[in-house]
Amino acid sequence: MPSRFAFRWPVSSDDSLQVLVDRALRESGYPELRQVRVMVEDGSVHLSGAVSRYYLKQIAQTAVHAVVDGERLTNALTVL
């Protein structure tokens, strides 16, 4: 089954990457992911904050991975 997050957007700057990552989390269909903090520096994305289930941590990573290369993604979300 193909992922609904399969499309990769061309990214030109940290600011545009920030917007795309925020949008991916917002459009994931999980309201809790709207509270995830996103920091972008030199093209690397860092997710932080807390989610209620490990599943949501995985969904956040999958949604963001559709926008950036996995090598440039740090998922530091804490599961409460």
Secondary structure, 3 states (H helix, E strand, C coil): CCCCCCCCCCCCCHHHHHHHHHHHHHCCCCHHHHHCEEEEECCEEEEECEECCHHHHHHHHHHHHCCCCHHHEEECCEEC
